[in-house]
Amino acid sequence: MTEEKAEHIPVMLNEVIQCLNLKPGDVVVDATVGLGGHGERILEEILPGGKLIGVDRDRNSLELAEKRLSRFKGHFYLFHENFINLDKVLSSLNIKKVDAVLFDLGISSYQLENRRGFSFKEDAFLDMRLDTDESLTAYDIVNYYSLEELSAIIKNYGEERYHRKIAEEIVKARRFQSIETTTELKDIILRAVPYSYLKQKIHPATRTFQALRIAVNGELENLEKALDRTVELLLPEGRLVVISFHSLEDRIVKRKFRYFSKENKVEIITSKPLRPTDFEIQINPRARSAKLRCVQRRNNHKNNILLKIFLL
Ligand SMILES: C[S@@+](CC[C@H](N)C(=O)[O-])C[C@H]1O[C@@H](n2cnc3c(N)ncnc32)[C@H](O)[C@@H]1O
């Protein structure tokens, strides 16, 4: 790991801290602790007396977070776990409910830039696993899934208009030799799309690479499950903050938050998603597509008492 770049600028840090509404003594979950950028600021807000529980699927990132947070030793716990299992993580610490939870979705710059197959800008094996304990890689999908399956993944998770053409070109290429690297896949995509597509703002391979990453890591299914479970782990007036980086994720967050609100479980704090400032985007272009949404758990106990008083 010594030759790796270990960098990631936490996105919308001030907005995250404001929305989490923290105070000393709070117990907070950072469900995507990554390199500990948000975690570090959270710890500064909740000490003395608070605890941070950091979760990530990526062991290497957790090692870096451990180092970064070392000055807070004794006040944080890190877990190599999928965030769909936050309830399990909390029960291992004998904690039932928490004051705040943060999800900063997707992958970090550290993961993107360290030859794990997430980026077509670097030549690497088509891996794309966040958790190397899992077995499915992007290589497996690209080389063994049927034309129909590939086309559906690229369409549904990449919203790529040339999904069928790209899937056909992949199937054609792998007849001769398996597709092993990001560069090979990028070249196949470039062969599949029309020349005019090269002139658009984003690279023609962007959407297909996003689609494969989502499929390999089950990202959308995990997000749905995790939000359903997390809302039950919040204390009354506890805050849940989610930062998403593409429309598929944001759509899920928006719908779930609306549903929780209808069910009277939460109050929506951000009626429209917060966006990074132009200044932040200038310093950290990765933040440009970020959308932050926040809800607060309703104090149903207080509501019940008020209702009883009203009915008396
Ligand atoms: C954008 S990064 C978080 C960066 C972090 N907030 C920081 O400031 O360093 C997203 C992180 O979420 C992790 N992740 C994605 N899906 C996950 C899941 N289902 N369970 C746990 N961690 C996940 C990734 O491994 C990655 O480290």
The ligand as a Tripos MOL2 file, in Angstrom:
@<TRIPOS>MOLECULE
LIG
   27    29     1     0     0
SMALL
NO_CHARGES

@<TRIPOS>ATOM
      1 C1        -17.0860    8.6610   -1.0700 C.3       1 LIG1
      2 S1        -16.2880    7.4560   -0.1200 S.3       1 LIG1
      3 C2        -16.3830    8.0750    1.5240 C.3       1 LIG1
      4 C3        -15.3100    9.0300    1.8970 C.3       1 LIG1
      5 C4        -15.3460    9.4800    3.3340 C.3       1 LIG1
      6 N1        -16.5710   10.1750    3.6530 N.3       1 LIG1
      7 C5        -14.1470   10.3520    3.6590 C.2       1 LIG1
      8 O1        -14.3400   11.5420    3.9780 O.co2     1 LIG1
      9 O2        -13.0280    9.8740    3.5930 O.co2     1 LIG1
     10 C6        -17.4560    6.1660   -0.0670 C.3       1 LIG1
     11 C7        -17.0230    4.9800    0.7460 C.3       1 LIG1
     12 O3        -18.1560    4.1440    0.9190 O.3       1 LIG1
     13 C8        -17.7340    2.8090    0.9280 C.3       1 LIG1
     14 N2        -18.9030    1.9770    0.6240 N.ar      1 LIG1
     15 C9        -19.6160    1.9290   -0.5130 C.ar      1 LIG1
     16 N3        -20.6280    1.0510   -0.3990 N.ar      1 LIG1
     17 C10       -20.5740    0.5670    0.8680 C.ar      1 LIG1
     18 C11       -21.3730   -0.3740    1.5980 C.ar      1 LIG1
     19 N4        -22.4240   -0.9910    1.0430 N.pl3     1 LIG1
     20 N5        -21.0400   -0.6220    2.8780 N.ar      1 LIG1
     21 C12       -19.9840   -0.0090    3.4560 C.ar      1 LIG1
     22 N6        -19.1810    0.8730    2.8050 N.ar      1 LIG1
     23 C13       -19.4860    1.1590    1.5250 C.ar      1 LIG1
     24 C14       -16.6340    2.7670   -0.1100 C.3       1 LIG1
     25 O4        -15.7660    1.6700    0.0970 O.3       1 LIG1
     26 C15       -15.9490    4.1220    0.1130 C.3       1 LIG1
     27 O5        -14.8490    4.0060    0.9740 O.3       1 LIG1
@<TRIPOS>BOND
     1     1     2 1
     2     2     3 1
     3     2    10 1
     4     3     4 1
     5     4     5 1
     6     5     6 1
     7     5     7 1
     8     7     8 2
     9     7     9 1
    10    10    11 1
    11    11    12 1
    12    11    26 1
    13    12    13 1
    14    13    14 1
    15    13    24 1
    16    14    15 ar
    17    14    23 ar
    18    15    16 ar
    19    16    17 ar
    20    17    18 ar
    21    17    23 ar
    22    18    19 1
    23    18    20 ar
    24    20    21 ar
    25    21    22 ar
    26    22    23 ar
    27    24    25 1
    28    24    26 1
    29    26    27 1
@<TRIPOS>SUBSTRUCTURE
     1 LIG1         1 GROUP 0 **** ****
